Amino acid sequence: LGDVVGDAIASRVGEVSDFTATIAGAVGSILYSVFGLLGLVLGTALATFIVEFLRQGDARSGIAAVVAVLVRSVAARAVKTLFTLVMLVTVVIVALL
């Protein structure tokens, strides 16, 4: 569910195409294995900017897409964390009953 919410936010904010998201995800994953979290974030942002700049020919669109992808990432992690906390609280409550 967190991914769905994040995808909706990203598509509304920056009009990021599925192709861009796929390429950015692949580049981020590869760089994550080499450079860790910094490689994931910078690789995803850089790949998003390059693909969107080449696709639309506008630097502002590329920057908007980068912001949308980063917002999507943060939103997805926040929603996943929230659901995890809700499940934890539910388990604790059931265990105490």
C-alpha positions in Angstrom: 0.0 0.0 0.0 2.9 2.4 0.7 4.2 1.9 -2.8 0.8 2.7 -4.3 0.5 5.9 -2.2 4.1 6.9 -3.1 3.5 6.2 -6.8 0.3 8.4 -6.8 2.2 11.3 -5.1 5.1 11.1 -7.5 2.9 10.9 -10.6 0.8 13.9 -9.5 3.7 16.1 -8.5 6.3 15.5 -11.1 4.6 13.6 -13.9 7.3 10.9 -13.7 6.8 8.2 -16.4 7.0 4.5 -15.7 10.0 4.3 -17.9 11.8 6.9 -15.9 10.9 5.2 -12.6 12.2 1.9 -13.9 15.5 3.2 -15.1 16.0 5.3 -12.0 15.2 2.3 -9.8 17.7 0.1 -11.7 20.5 2.7 -11.5 19.8 3.4 -7.8 19.8 -0.4 -7.0 23.1 -0.9 -8.8 24.8 2.1 -7.1 23.3 1.0 -3.8 25.3 -2.2 -4.0 28.5 -0.2 -4.6 28.1 3.0 -2.6 25.3 2.2 -0.1 22.5 4.6 0.7 24.2 7.6 -0.8 24.6 5.7 -4.1 20.9 4.8 -4.0 19.7 8.4 -3.5 22.2 10.1 -5.8 21.9 7.4 -8.5 18.2 7.5 -8.5 18.1 11.3 -8.5 20.7 11.6 -11.3 19.1 9.0 -13.5 15.7 10.6 -13.0 17.0 14.0 -14.0 18.9 12.7 -17.1 16.0 10.5 -18.4 13.4 13.3 -17.9 15.7 15.9 -19.4 16.2 13.8 -22.4 12.5 12.9 -22.7 11.1 16.5 -22.3 14.1 18.6 -23.1 13.6 20.9 -20.1 15.8 21.1 -17.0 12.8 22.3 -14.9 10.9 19.2 -15.7 13.9 17.1 -14.8 14.3 18.8 -11.5 10.5 18.5 -10.8 10.8 14.8 -11.6 13.7 14.4 -9.1 11.7 16.1 -6.4 8.7 13.9 -7.1 10.8 10.7 -7.0 12.4 11.8 -3.7 9.0 12.7 -2.2 7.7 9.4 -3.4 10.5 7.6 -1.7 10.0 9.4 1.6 6.2 9.0 1.5 6.5 5.3 0.8 8.9 4.8 3.7 6.7 6.9 6.0 3.6 4.9 5.1 5.4 1.6 5.6 6.7 2.7 9.0 3.2 3.8 10.0 1.7 0.5 9.0 4.5 -1.4 10.9 3.8 0.6 14.0 0.0 -0.1 13.7 0.7 -3.8 13.4 3.1 -3.7 16.4 0.5 -2.0 18.6 -2.1 -4.4 17.5 0.1 -7.4 18.4 0.9 -5.9 21.8 -2.8 -5.3 22.5 -3.8 -8.8 21.5 -1.0 -10.3 23.5 -2.1 -8.4 26.6 -5.7 -9.5 26.3 
